[in-house]
Amino acid sequence: MKSLPAMHTLLNAPCFAQGYDRSILKTLANELLEECRQNQRAYENLTQWCDALQARYYALLAPPLKKVYNATGVLLSTNLGRAPLESGALRELEILSSYVDLEVDLESARRFERAFQAQNLLKAIFNAPDALILNNNASALVLVASAFAPKSKRKQTLLSYGQLVEIGGGFRAHELLESVTHLKLVGSTNKTYLRDYKNACSNASALIASVHWSNFSMQGFVASVPSKSLFNLAQERGLIFYEDLGSVQGVQETRKALKSAHLLSFSADKLLGSVQAGIVLGEREYIEILRAHPLYRAFRVDKITLFLLTKSLQGYLQDQKTPLQTFLEQDKDALLNKALKLHRALSQIAGLKAFVIPTHARVGGGVQMQDLESFGVQLQASMDGKALYHALYKRGVAGVVRSDCVVLDVCALFEKDIPALVCCVQEVLEI
């Protein structure tokens, strides 16, 4: 391995004489040198070392988020920020550049519940006795189990083996539950019956939990217990039934589910097309217990999330469509016309062959819905498909690779973004 430069040699290079914070530069230089030492690699000369250090410094100052053109065909892509937000509400965020009445009632000048308005909107929309807003749906799992079946009091939560689900990023709901409650698994992987829950009940049992399957389904030799039956069992045994709906897509379905649960929760972005937040609905006495729990303060939302969620809920009551709802309501003709428009623009690029093809888009985000019929534009160029895919991704064009070609699905693509997307493709092919 080539030798590493001395710290003072690197920091005292002429390019760092002005415009750099010395302490931050030193921290980044230490990280760079340590990584090279661990990986047994080094740059050729001091100029290359300076370039590498400068790149790290400028990366700290880069915009925190960059615009991406979603041509993956996945409407709720976690990697791409899930639901796109309504532009009008975002423009109104300017009010937060000043002080606002987040936790004060201007009429009485007294402290006020920050989520009061949003909670009332949720109660009205879902016909719920009470509502609670958390930073995400995983928080709901932790808070409910901590409040009603705490491990510290040797309380037990019943959960079916068939609901030991892992979703994106290796997240497992049951492991989260196990951190705060004693988990009693019932039934089997593919078949769980009501008798399994009955046999598992003991004096330690306090909570029956039902966790949504999120991003998979089971078919064939399977059996599960309806929520209504679990709710009835919980009432019979003096337990609480909590249903994690996760990512349902309809307000009416949620209202119906609420009739068969003491508490339920879901993700606001996946149901309402809003910001990421966890919504808990249920009976007032149980919501009040959650609201009074010490963990609620750790899980509550900030003013930006609360503002945008409130705007989304108001928009729902006023029949305003979110971008996600607009995408979901696209018919086949609209999608084909969008694909043809993209195709016409791409066909003007020299050295590129473009073809309109049928595709299958998905809601994503763990939402269990059938694939959506869509269209895409398949690209063929002199470079291979994977190279083109990565080159486009660097410019913010997220497509998919199929049969060594890049396909740009139009289902989650804003029509207004087509000219900018085409410019990105042209830039890649002109390099």
FENFENGI-V887745 format. One record per residue. NEAR is the number of other C-alpha atoms within 10 Angstrom. D_CENTER is the distance of its C-alpha to the mean C-alpha in whole Angstrom. Layout:
near: <NEAR;NEAR>
d_center: <D_CENTER;D_CENTER>
//
This chain:
near: <10;10;12;19;15;9;12;9;10;20;18;10;13;10;14;16;10;8;7;13;10;13;9;12;18;16;10;16;22;13;14;16;19;13;13;14;14;8;10;12;14;18;17;11;12;14;13;12;20;19;13;14;23;17;11;16;17;10;11;10;8;9;7;7;7;9;9;17;22;23;23;23;29;24;26;22;19;13;7;17;14;21;24;18;19;20;10;9;16;13;9;12;13;9;9;12;7;6;7;10;12;17;15;14;13;10;6;8;10;9;12;14;11;18;21;14;15;22;22;18;20;22;17;15;16;18;19;21;16;21;28;24;27;26;22;22;23;22;23;28;24;21;24;28;29;22;20;21;27;22;19;10;12;12;21;25;27;23;23;25;17;21;23;16;18;16;14;11;6;8;12;15;18;19;14;15;24;16;14;22;28;21;24;17;18;23;20;16;15;16;16;20;15;15;12;17;21;14;10;14;22;11;8;13;23;24;25;25;25;21;20;21;21;20;16;12;7;11;7;6;7;12;16;16;16;12;19;15;12;24;20;16;19;23;14;9;14;12;21;25;25;29;25;21;20;25;24;21;21;11;14;12;11;20;15;12;17;24;16;19;22;22;25;27;30;26;28;27;25;26;20;24;23;25;26;22;25;24;22;28;28;23;16;15;12;18;20;14;13;21;18;11;15;12;16;21;11;12;19;21;20;13;17;13;17;22;21;21;24;22;19;26;23;17;15;15;12;9;9;14;16;20;19;23;15;11;18;15;11;16;13;14;11;14;22;20;13;20;26;18;15;23;22;13;15;23;15;13;17;11;13;15;16;22;16;19;15;15;18;15;22;23;24;20;23;21;20;18;12;10;14;18;16;24;27;30;25;22;24;18;15;10;12;12;20;16;14;22;22;17;18;21;16;12;18;16;23;23;25;20;18;12;9;16;19;26;28;30;29;30;33;28;23;14;13;8;13;20;13;12;24;18;14;19;19;18;14;13;17;9;5>
d_center: <43;44;44;42;43;44;41;44;44;41;40;44;43;44;41;40;43;41;37;36;35;37;35;32;34;35;32;31;34;34;31;32;35;34;31;34;37;34;34;37;37;38;39;42;43;42;41;38;37;37;35;33;33;32;29;28;29;28;24;24;25;23;20;17;15;17;17;16;17;15;18;16;16;12;11;7;7;4;8;9;6;5;8;11;13;16;19;21;19;18;22;23;21;24;26;24;26;28;29;27;28;25;27;31;32;35;37;38;37;35;32;29;26;23;21;24;24;20;21;24;22;20;24;25;23;22;26;25;27;25;21;19;16;14;11;9;10;11;13;15;16;18;19;21;22;24;25;27;27;27;29;31;33;33;31;29;26;27;24;25;25;24;20;20;17;15;11;10;11;14;12;15;15;19;19;17;20;23;22;23;25;28;26;29;28;29;31;30;27;28;30;30;32;33;36;34;32;35;37;34;35;37;38;35;32;30;27;26;22;21;17;16;16;12;13;17;20;24;27;30;32;29;30;27;28;27;26;29;31;29;29;33;33;31;34;37;36;35;31;28;26;22;20;16;15;11;10;14;15;18;19;22;21;19;23;25;23;23;27;27;25;26;22;19;15;12;9;10;7;8;12;13;11;10;9;6;9;11;14;17;20;23;27;28;30;27;24;27;27;23;24;27;25;25;22;21;21;19;16;17;15;17;19;16;13;16;18;15;15;18;19;16;18;22;21;20;24;25;24;22;20;16;16;13;16;19;17;17;21;22;25;27;29;27;25;28;29;26;27;31;30;28;31;33;32;31;35;36;35;38;37;34;35;32;32;30;29;27;24;21;18;15;12;10;7;10;11;15;17;20;19;20;23;23;25;24;27;28;29;32;33;36;33;31;28;26;28;27;23;23;25;23;20;22;22;19;19;17;19;20;23;25;29;29;28;25;24;22;21;21;19;16;18;20;23;24;22;25;28;25;24;28;29;26;28;31;31;30;33;35;34>
//
